[in-house]
């Protein structure tokens, strides 16, 4: 049984900004990023505990082909995405999010 995925607003904004940035560099590349994120989300929904715990109950899933990670928490009935974060950024940027 797969769990529903819920995005926090900040995470949604991060994904939108990243996709726009990639599209400005090469048209269509932002859509590739979105597909890779969706593929990772599909895996998370099916097996939410498969990725490493990086802080308390927060896990990190890599995004194929891009230097991004999906930062998420597994709740009873859903997965909450709290960040779509570039791997070279300071993780303190998402650590205070719930």
Backbone atoms as SQL, in Angstrom:
CREATE TABLE atoms (id INTEGER PRIMARY KEY, chain TEXT, resi INTEGER, resn TEXT, atom TEXT, x REAL, y REAL, z REAL);
INSERT INTO atoms VALUES
  (1, 'A', 1, 'UNK', 'N', 0.848, -1.187, 0.000),
  (2, 'A', 1, 'UNK', 'CA', 0.000, 0.000, 0.000),
  (3, 'A', 1, 'UNK', 'C', 0.886, 1.240, 0.000),
  (4, 'A', 2, 'UNK', 'N', 0.640, 2.131, -0.896),
  (5, 'A', 2, 'UNK', 'CA', 1.462, 3.334, -0.949),
  (6, 'A', 2, 'UNK', 'C', 0.803, 4.459, -0.145),
  (7, 'A', 3, 'UNK', 'N', 1.657, 5.258, 0.480),
  (8, 'A', 3, 'UNK', 'CA', 1.178, 6.383, 1.285),
  (9, 'A', 3, 'UNK', 'C', 1.028, 7.622, 0.411),
  (10, 'A', 4, 'UNK', 'N', 0.053, 8.465, 0.725),
  (11, 'A', 4, 'UNK', 'CA', -0.050, 9.734, 0.000),
  (12, 'A', 4, 'UNK', 'C', 1.117, 10.652, 0.367),
  (13, 'A', 5, 'UNK', 'N', 1.493, 11.489, -0.585),
  (14, 'A', 5, 'UNK', 'CA', 2.577, 12.452, -0.406),
  (15, 'A', 5, 'UNK', 'C', 1.969, 13.843, -0.268),
  (16, 'A', 6, 'UNK', 'N', 2.399, 14.562, 0.761),
  (17, 'A', 6, 'UNK', 'CA', 1.941, 15.934, 0.999),
  (18, 'A', 6, 'UNK', 'C', 3.171, 16.837, 1.015),
  (19, 'A', 7, 'UNK', 'N', 3.144, 17.917, 0.243),
  (20, 'A', 7, 'UNK', 'CA', 4.242, 18.879, 0.212),
  (21, 'A', 7, 'UNK', 'C', 3.950, 20.049, 1.145),
  (22, 'A', 8, 'UNK', 'N', 4.915, 20.410, 1.944),
  (23, 'A', 8, 'UNK', 'CA', 4.860, 21.689, 2.653),
  (24, 'A', 8, 'UNK', 'C', 5.091, 22.778, 1.612),
  (25, 'A', 9, 'UNK', 'N', 4.544, 23.936, 1.834),
  (26, 'A', 9, 'UNK', 'CA', 4.596, 25.031, 0.854),
  (27, 'A', 9, 'UNK', 'C', 6.038, 25.374, 0.464),
  (28, 'A', 10, 'UNK', 'N', 6.919, 25.437, 1.442),
  (29, 'A', 10, 'UNK', 'CA', 8.318, 25.786, 1.177),
  (30, 'A', 10, 'UNK', 'C', 8.966, 24.761, 0.244),
  (31, 'A', 11, 'UNK', 'N', 8.686, 23.489, 0.440),
  (32, 'A', 11, 'UNK', 'CA', 9.241, 22.439, -0.413),
  (33, 'A', 11, 'UNK', 'C', 8.718, 22.574, -1.843),
  (34, 'A', 12, 'UNK', 'N', 7.450, 22.871, -1.966),
  (35, 'A', 12, 'UNK', 'CA', 6.851, 23.070, -3.288),
  (36, 'A', 12, 'UNK', 'C', 7.515, 24.254, -4.001),
  (37, 'A', 13, 'UNK', 'N', 7.741, 25.340, -3.255),
  (38, 'A', 13, 'UNK', 'CA', 8.412, 26.512, -3.822),
  (39, 'A', 13, 'UNK', 'C', 9.839, 26.182, -4.253),
  (40, 'A', 14, 'UNK', 'N', 10.538, 25.377, -3.456),
  (41, 'A', 14, 'UNK', 'CA', 11.905, 24.997, -3.806),
  (42, 'A', 14, 'UNK', 'C', 11.942, 24.205, -5.104),
  (43, 'A', 15, 'UNK', 'N', 11.011, 23.280, -5.265),
  (44, 'A', 15, 'UNK', 'CA', 10.954, 22.494, -6.492),
  (45, 'A', 15, 'UNK', 'C', 10.623, 23.390, -7.681),
  (46, 'A', 16, 'UNK', 'N', 9.667, 24.282, -7.532),
  (47, 'A', 16, 'UNK', 'CA', 9.314, 25.208, -8.613),
  (48, 'A', 16, 'UNK', 'C', 10.507, 26.065, -9.010),
  (49, 'A', 17, 'UNK', 'N', 11.224, 26.598, -8.014),
  (50, 'A', 17, 'UNK', 'CA', 12.386, 27.452, -8.288),
  (51, 'A', 17, 'UNK', 'C', 13.488, 26.679, -9.004),
  (52, 'A', 18, 'UNK', 'N', 13.745, 25.460, -8.558),
  (53, 'A', 18, 'UNK', 'CA', 14.785, 24.640, -9.184),
  (54, 'A', 18, 'UNK', 'C', 14.416, 24.306, -10.630),
  (55, 'A', 19, 'UNK', 'N', 13.171, 23.924, -10.860),
  (56, 'A', 19, 'UNK', 'CA', 12.733, 23.593, -12.213),
  (57, 'A', 19, 'UNK', 'C', 12.842, 24.814, -13.125),
  (58, 'A', 20, 'UNK', 'N', 12.471, 25.972, -12.612),
  (59, 'A', 20, 'UNK', 'CA', 12.578, 27.200, -13.407),
  (60, 'A', 20, 'UNK', 'C', 14.038, 27.504, -13.735),
  (61, 'A', 21, 'UNK', 'N', 14.928, 27.342, -12.752),
  (62, 'A', 21, 'UNK', 'CA', 16.353, 27.591, -12.957),
  (63, 'A', 21, 'UNK', 'C', 16.897, 26.681, -14.054),
  (64, 'A', 22, 'UNK', 'N', 16.567, 25.386, -13.992),
  (65, 'A', 22, 'UNK', 'CA', 17.038, 24.448, -15.013),
  (66, 'A', 22, 'UNK', 'C', 16.434, 24.756, -16.377),
  (67, 'A', 23, 'UNK', 'N', 15.177, 25.137, -16.417),
  (68, 'A', 23, 'UNK', 'CA', 14.549, 25.485, -17.705),
  (69, 'A', 23, 'UNK', 'C', 15.196, 26.705, -18.343),
  (70, 'A', 24, 'UNK', 'N', 15.669, 27.643, -17.529),
  (71, 'A', 24, 'UNK', 'CA', 16.344, 28.825, -18.067),
  (72, 'A', 24, 'UNK', 'C', 17.694, 28.462, -18.673),
  (73, 'A', 25, 'UNK', 'N', 18.328, 27.432, -18.142),
  (74, 'A', 25, 'UNK', 'CA', 19.620, 27.009, -18.665),
  (75, 'A', 25, 'UNK', 'C', 19.453, 26.175, -19.931),
  (76, 'A', 26, 'UNK', 'N', 18.454, 25.304, -19.903),
  (77, 'A', 26, 'UNK', 'CA', 18.160, 24.469, -21.077),
  (78, 'A', 26, 'UNK', 'C', 16.676, 24.147, -21.069),
  (79, 'A', 27, 'UNK', 'N', 15.925, 24.661, -22.043),
  (80, 'A', 27, 'UNK', 'CA', 14.485, 24.417, -22.079),
  (81, 'A', 27, 'UNK', 'C', 14.171, 22.919, -21.980),
  (82, 'A', 28, 'UNK', 'N', 13.257, 22.590, -21.083),
  (83, 'A', 28, 'UNK', 'CA', 12.841, 21.214, -20.886),
  (84, 'A', 28, 'UNK', 'C', 13.567, 20.493, -19.758),
  (85, 'A', 29, 'UNK', 'N', 14.714, 21.011, -19.345),
  (86, 'A', 29, 'UNK', 'CA', 15.478, 20.344, -18.293),
  (87, 'A', 29, 'UNK', 'C', 14.757, 20.407, -16.943),
  (88, 'A', 30, 'UNK', 'N', 14.022, 21.474, -16.719),
  (89, 'A', 30, 'UNK', 'CA', 13.234, 21.574, -15.488),
  (90, 'A', 30, 'UNK', 'C', 12.168, 20.489, -15.418),
  (91, 'A', 31, 'UNK', 'N', 11.625, 20.124, -16.568),
  (92, 'A', 31, 'UNK', 'CA', 10.621, 19.059, -16.595),
  (93, 'A', 31, 'UNK', 'C', 11.272, 17.700, -16.312),
  (94, 'A', 32, 'UNK', 'N', 12.514, 17.549, -16.750),
  (95, 'A', 32, 'UNK', 'CA', 13.246, 16.319, -16.427),
  (96, 'A', 32, 'UNK', 'C', 13.438, 16.237, -14.911),
  (97, 'A', 33, 'UNK', 'N', 13.821, 17.353, -14.304),
  (98, 'A', 33, 'UNK', 'CA', 13.952, 17.387, -12.840),
  (99, 'A', 33, 'UNK', 'C', 12.642, 16.983, -12.177),
  (100, 'A', 34, 'UNK', 'N', 11.552, 17.536, -12.618),
  (101, 'A', 34, 'UNK', 'CA', 10.245, 17.194, -12.029),
  (102, 'A', 34, 'UNK', 'C', 9.932, 15.697, -12.168),
  (103, 'A', 35, 'UNK', 'N', 10.275, 15.125, -13.309),
  (104, 'A', 35, 'UNK', 'CA', 10.047, 13.678, -13.494),
  (105, 'A', 35, 'UNK', 'C', 10.903, 12.860, -12.545),
  (106, 'A', 36, 'UNK', 'N', 12.163, 13.257, -12.386),
  (107, 'A', 36, 'UNK', 'CA', 13.051, 12.524, -11.464),
  (108, 'A', 36, 'UNK', 'C', 12.564, 12.655, -10.022),
  (109, 'A', 37, 'UNK', 'N', 12.082, 13.827, -9.659),
  (110, 'A', 37, 'UNK', 'CA', 11.514, 14.008, -8.316),
  (111, 'A', 37, 'UNK', 'C', 10.290, 13.117, -8.157),
  (112, 'A', 38, 'UNK', 'N', 9.431, 13.071, -9.157),
  (113, 'A', 38, 'UNK', 'CA', 8.235, 12.223, -9.080),
  (114, 'A', 38, 'UNK', 'C', 8.606, 10.750, -8.959),
  (115, 'A', 39, 'UNK', 'N', 9.620, 10.322, -9.684),
  (116, 'A', 39, 'UNK', 'CA', 10.082, 8.933, -9.571),
  (117, 'A', 39, 'UNK', 'C', 10.541, 8.629, -8.144),
  (118, 'A', 40, 'UNK', 'N', 11.291, 9.560, -7.556),
  (119, 'A', 40, 'UNK', 'CA', 11.739, 9.377, -6.168),
  (120, 'A', 40, 'UNK', 'C', 10.550, 9.357, -5.216),
  (121, 'A', 41, 'UNK', 'N', 9.578, 10.232, -5.455),
  (122, 'A', 41, 'UNK', 'CA', 8.379, 10.266, -4.605),
  (123, 'A', 41, 'UNK', 'C', 7.590, 8.964, -4.714),
  (124, 'A', 42, 'UNK', 'N', 7.520, 8.405, -5.905),
  (125, 'A', 42, 'UNK', 'CA', 6.827, 7.121, -6.085),
  (126, 'A', 42, 'UNK', 'C', 7.495, 6.031, -5.258),
  (127, 'A', 43, 'UNK', 'N', 8.831, 6.028, -5.256),
  (128, 'A', 43, 'UNK', 'CA', 9.556, 5.041, -4.444),
  (129, 'A', 43, 'UNK', 'C', 9.312, 5.277, -2.960),
  (130, 'A', 44, 'UNK', 'N', 9.327, 6.530, -2.559),
  (131, 'A', 44, 'UNK', 'CA', 9.089, 6.871, -1.151),
  (132, 'A', 44, 'UNK', 'C', 7.693, 6.417, -0.730),
  (133, 'A', 45, 'UNK', 'N', 6.698, 6.674, -1.562),
  (134, 'A', 45, 'UNK', 'CA', 5.316, 6.306, -1.237),
  (135, 'A', 45, 'UNK', 'C', 5.171, 4.807, -1.026),
  (136, 'A', 46, 'UNK', 'N', 5.917, 4.025, -1.800),
  (137, 'A', 46, 'UNK', 'CA', 5.850, 2.562, -1.699),
  (138, 'A', 46, 'UNK', 'C', 6.662, 2.018, -0.527),
  (139, 'A', 47, 'UNK', 'N', 7.819, 2.618, -0.274),
  (140, 'A', 47, 'UNK', 'CA', 8.724, 2.135, 0.776),
  (141, 'A', 47, 'UNK', 'C', 9.307, 3.315, 1.544),
  (142, 'A', 48, 'UNK', 'N', 8.512, 3.970, 2.351),
  (143, 'A', 48, 'UNK', 'CA', 8.956, 5.209, 2.996),
  (144, 'A', 48, 'UNK', 'C', 10.143, 5.057, 3.945),
  (145, 'A', 49, 'UNK', 'N', 10.373, 3.874, 4.465),
  (146, 'A', 49, 'UNK', 'CA', 11.477, 3.690, 5.418),
  (147, 'A', 49, 'UNK', 'C', 12.788, 3.304, 4.739),
  (148, 'A', 50, 'UNK', 'N', 12.821, 3.268, 3.420),
  (149, 'A', 50, 'UNK', 'CA', 14.012, 2.776, 2.729),
  (150, 'A', 50, 'UNK', 'C', 15.196, 3.739, 2.757),
  (151, 'A', 51, 'UNK', 'N', 14.954, 5.011, 2.996),
  (152, 'A', 51, 'UNK', 'CA', 16.032, 6.002, 2.942),
  (153, 'A', 51, 'UNK', 'C', 16.565, 6.320, 4.337),
  (154, 'A', 52, 'UNK', 'N', 17.780, 6.819, 4.345),
  (155, 'A', 52, 'UNK', 'CA', 18.464, 7.069, 5.609),
  (156, 'A', 52, 'UNK', 'C', 17.794, 8.168, 6.435),
  (157, 'A', 53, 'UNK', 'N', 17.850, 7.979, 7.739),
  (158, 'A', 53, 'UNK', 'CA', 17.402, 9.008, 8.680),
  (159, 'A', 53, 'UNK', 'C', 18.556, 9.984, 8.823),
  (160, 'A', 54, 'UNK', 'N', 18.255, 11.275, 8.657),
  (161, 'A', 54, 'UNK', 'CA', 19.310, 12.285, 8.755),
  (162, 'A', 54, 'UNK', 'C', 19.177, 13.152, 10.006),
  (163, 'A', 55, 'UNK', 'N', 18.014, 13.128, 10.605),
  (164, 'A', 55, 'UNK', 'CA', 17.805, 13.905, 11.825),
  (165, 'A', 55, 'UNK', 'C', 16.481, 13.486, 12.442),
  (166, 'A', 56, 'UNK', 'N', 16.525, 12.999, 13.663),
  (167, 'A', 56, 'UNK', 'CA', 15.328, 12.556, 14.383),
  (168, 'A', 56, 'UNK', 'C', 14.477, 11.655, 13.491),
  (169, 'A', 57, 'UNK', 'N', 13.302, 12.132, 13.069),
  (170, 'A', 57, 'UNK', 'CA', 12.416, 11.313, 12.228),
  (171, 'A', 57, 'UNK', 'C', 12.416, 11.768, 10.764),
  (172, 'A', 58, 'UNK', 'N', 13.438, 12.502, 10.369),
  (173, 'A', 58, 'UNK', 'CA', 13.514, 13.055, 9.019),
  (174, 'A', 58, 'UNK', 'C', 14.458, 12.205, 8.169),
  (175, 'A', 59, 'UNK', 'N', 14.002, 11.897, 6.950),
  (176, 'A', 59, 'UNK', 'CA', 14.763, 11.062, 6.024),
  (177, 'A', 59, 'UNK', 'C', 15.144, 11.859, 4.778),
  (178, 'A', 60, 'UNK', 'N', 16.145, 11.342, 4.071),
  (179, 'A', 60, 'UNK', 'CA', 16.619, 12.004, 2.853),
  (180, 'A', 60, 'UNK', 'C', 16.659, 10.998, 1.714),
  (181, 'A', 61, 'UNK', 'N', 16.017, 11.353, 0.603),
  (182, 'A', 61, 'UNK', 'CA', 16.022, 10.520, -0.599),
  (183, 'A', 61, 'UNK', 'C', 16.709, 11.290, -1.722),
  (184, 'A', 62, 'UNK', 'N', 17.698, 10.690, -2.369),
  (185, 'A', 62, 'UNK', 'CA', 18.350, 11.375, -3.486),
  (186, 'A', 62, 'UNK', 'C', 17.444, 11.428, -4.712),
  (187, 'A', 63, 'UNK', 'N', 17.662, 12.445, -5.535),
  (188, 'A', 63, 'UNK', 'CA', 16.960, 12.584, -6.811),
  (189, 'A', 63, 'UNK', 'C', 17.943, 12.192, -7.906),
  (190, 'A', 64, 'UNK', 'N', 17.609, 11.182, -8.678),
  (191, 'A', 64, 'UNK', 'CA', 18.498, 10.721, -9.754),
  (192, 'A', 64, 'UNK', 'C', 18.794, 11.842, -10.739),
  (193, 'A', 65, 'UNK', 'N', 20.039, 11.900, -11.182),
  (194, 'A', 65, 'UNK', 'CA', 20.482, 12.786, -12.259),
  (195, 'A', 65, 'UNK', 'C', 20.658, 14.240, -11.828),
  (196, 'A', 66, 'UNK', 'N', 20.232, 14.617, -10.640),
  (197, 'A', 66, 'UNK', 'CA', 20.310, 16.001, -10.181),
  (198, 'A', 66, 'UNK', 'C', 20.878, 16.047, -8.772),
  (199, 'A', 67, 'UNK', 'N', 21.538, 17.154, -8.427),
  (200, 'A', 67, 'UNK', 'CA', 22.118, 17.271, -7.081),
  (201, 'A', 67, 'UNK', 'C', 21.093, 17.749, -6.047),
  (202, 'A', 68, 'UNK', 'N', 19.993, 17.043, -5.966),
  (203, 'A', 68, 'UNK', 'CA', 18.913, 17.393, -5.038),
  (204, 'A', 68, 'UNK', 'C', 18.536, 16.186, -4.200),
  (205, 'A', 69, 'UNK', 'N', 18.021, 16.481, -3.031),
  (206, 'A', 69, 'UNK', 'CA', 17.471, 15.459, -2.146),
  (207, 'A', 69, 'UNK', 'C', 16.069, 15.872, -1.739),
  (208, 'A', 70, 'UNK', 'N', 15.238, 14.878, -1.535),
  (209, 'A', 70, 'UNK', 'CA', 13.904, 15.109, -0.982),
  (210, 'A', 70, 'UNK', 'C', 14.014, 14.817, 0.509),
  (211, 'A', 71, 'UNK', 'N', 13.681, 15.804, 1.300),
  (212, 'A', 71, 'UNK', 'CA', 13.731, 15.683, 2.753),
  (213, 'A', 71, 'UNK', 'C', 12.293, 15.480, 3.220),
  (214, 'A', 72, 'UNK', 'N', 12.062, 14.382, 3.957),
  (215, 'A', 72, 'UNK', 'CA', 10.677, 14.050, 4.295),
  (216, 'A', 72, 'UNK', 'C', 10.559, 13.367, 5.651),
  (217, 'A', 73, 'UNK', 'N', 9.348, 13.362, 6.138),
  (218, 'A', 73, 'UNK', 'CA', 8.967, 12.697, 7.388),
  (219, 'A', 73, 'UNK', 'C', 7.836, 11.729, 7.090),
  (220, 'A', 74, 'UNK', 'N', 7.878, 10.589, 7.713),
  (221, 'A', 74, 'UNK', 'CA', 6.794, 9.623, 7.568),
  (222, 'A', 74, 'UNK', 'C', 5.878, 9.784, 8.770),
  (223, 'A', 75, 'UNK', 'N', 4.625, 10.067, 8.483),
  (224, 'A', 75, 'UNK', 'CA', 3.615, 10.151, 9.529),
  (225, 'A', 75, 'UNK', 'C', 2.741, 8.900, 9.449),
  (226, 'A', 76, 'UNK', 'N', 1.784, 8.799, 10.306),
  (227, 'A', 76, 'UNK', 'CA', 0.947, 7.593, 10.367),
  (228, 'A', 76, 'UNK', 'C', 0.310, 7.239, 9.029),
  (229, 'A', 77, 'UNK', 'N', -0.303, 8.205, 8.376),
  (230, 'A', 77, 'UNK', 'CA', -1.071, 7.925, 7.151),
  (231, 'A', 77, 'UNK', 'C', -0.529, 8.603, 5.907),
  (232, 'A', 78, 'UNK', 'N', 0.651, 9.228, 6.009),
  (233, 'A', 78, 'UNK', 'CA', 1.152, 9.986, 4.862),
  (234, 'A', 78, 'UNK', 'C', 2.649, 10.246, 4.984),
  (235, 'A', 79, 'UNK', 'N', 3.203, 10.748, 3.885),
  (236, 'A', 79, 'UNK', 'CA', 4.583, 11.218, 3.848),
  (237, 'A', 79, 'UNK', 'C', 4.522, 12.725, 3.654),
  (238, 'A', 80, 'UNK', 'N', 5.262, 13.457, 4.471),
  (239, 'A', 80, 'UNK', 'CA', 5.288, 14.915, 4.377),
  (240, 'A', 80, 'UNK', 'C', 6.661, 15.342, 3.855),
  (241, 'A', 81, 'UNK', 'N', 6.672, 15.988, 2.694),
  (242, 'A', 81, 'UNK', 'CA', 7.910, 16.509, 2.114),
  (243, 'A', 81, 'UNK', 'C', 8.140, 17.891, 2.697),
  (244, 'A', 82, 'UNK', 'N', 9.258, 18.036, 3.405),
  (245, 'A', 82, 'UNK', 'CA', 9.538, 19.316, 4.047),
  (246, 'A', 82, 'UNK', 'C', 10.558, 20.148, 3.279),
  (247, 'A', 83, 'UNK', 'N', 11.299, 19.509, 2.348),
  (248, 'A', 83, 'UNK', 'CA', 12.258, 20.260, 1.538),
  (249, 'A', 83, 'UNK', 'C', 12.604, 19.473, 0.280),
  (250, 'A', 84, 'UNK', 'N', 12.895, 20.221, -0.781),
  (251, 'A', 84, 'UNK', 'CA', 13.534, 19.687, -1.983),
  (252, 'A', 84, 'UNK', 'C', 14.803, 20.517, -2.073),
  (253, 'A', 85, 'UNK', 'N', 15.905, 19.913, -1.622),
  (254, 'A', 85, 'UNK', 'CA', 17.076, 20.681, -1.247),
  (255, 'A', 85, 'UNK', 'C', 18.298, 20.340, -2.086),
  (256, 'A', 86, 'UNK', 'N', 18.995, 21.371, -2.571),
  (257, 'A', 86, 'UNK', 'CA', 20.239, 21.167, -3.311),
  (258, 'A', 86, 'UNK', 'C', 21.290, 20.629, -2.349),
  (259, 'A', 87, 'UNK', 'N', 21.994, 19.607, -2.763),
  (260, 'A', 87, 'UNK', 'CA', 22.906, 18.906, -1.854),
  (261, 'A', 87, 'UNK', 'C', 24.127, 19.726, -1.453),
  (262, 'A', 88, 'UNK', 'N', 24.432, 20.796, -2.158),
  (263, 'A', 88, 'UNK', 'CA', 25.575, 21.622, -1.771),
  (264, 'A', 88, 'UNK', 'C', 25.198, 22.721, -0.768),
  (265, 'A', 89, 'UNK', 'N', 23.925, 22.858, -0.487),
  (266, 'A', 89, 'UNK', 'CA', 23.484, 23.886, 0.462),
  (267, 'A', 89, 'UNK', 'C', 23.617, 23.396, 1.896),
  (268, 'A', 90, 'UNK', 'N', 23.661, 24.338, 2.793),
  (269, 'A', 90, 'UNK', 'CA', 23.760, 24.044, 4.216),
  (270, 'A', 90, 'UNK', 'C', 22.435, 23.439, 4.687),
  (271, 'A', 91, 'UNK', 'N', 22.460, 22.222, 5.250),
  (272, 'A', 91, 'UNK', 'CA', 21.208, 21.589, 5.690),
  (273, 'A', 91, 'UNK', 'C', 20.495, 22.340, 6.809),
  (274, 'A', 92, 'UNK', 'N', 21.149, 23.290, 7.418),
  (275, 'A', 92, 'UNK', 'CA', 20.473, 24.093, 8.443),
  (276, 'A', 92, 'UNK', 'C', 19.254, 24.805, 7.858),
  (277, 'A', 93, 'UNK', 'N', 19.226, 24.960, 6.535),
  (278, 'A', 93, 'UNK', 'CA', 18.106, 25.623, 5.877),
  (279, 'A', 93, 'UNK', 'C', 16.789, 24.879, 5.988),
  (280, 'A', 94, 'UNK', 'N', 16.832, 23.587, 6.252),
  (281, 'A', 94, 'UNK', 'CA', 15.578, 22.831, 6.401),
  (282, 'A', 94, 'UNK', 'C', 15.408, 22.234, 7.790),
  (283, 'A', 95, 'UNK', 'N', 16.433, 22.261, 8.595),
  (284, 'A', 95, 'UNK', 'CA', 16.396, 21.530, 9.869),
  (285, 'A', 95, 'UNK', 'C', 15.345, 22.024, 10.863),
  (286, 'A', 96, 'UNK', 'N', 14.924, 23.251, 10.761),
  (287, 'A', 96, 'UNK', 'CA', 13.910, 23.743, 11.704),
  (288, 'A', 96, 'UNK', 'C', 12.486, 23.579, 11.175),
  (289, 'A', 97, 'UNK', 'N', 12.340, 22.951, 10.012),
  (290, 'A', 97, 'UNK', 'CA', 11.006, 22.784, 9.432),
  (291, 'A', 97, 'UNK', 'C', 10.320, 21.553, 10.020),
  (292, 'A', 98, 'UNK', 'N', 9.025, 21.595, 10.090),
  (293, 'A', 98, 'UNK', 'CA', 8.204, 20.442, 10.525),
  (294, 'A', 98, 'UNK', 'C', 7.208, 20.223, 9.442);
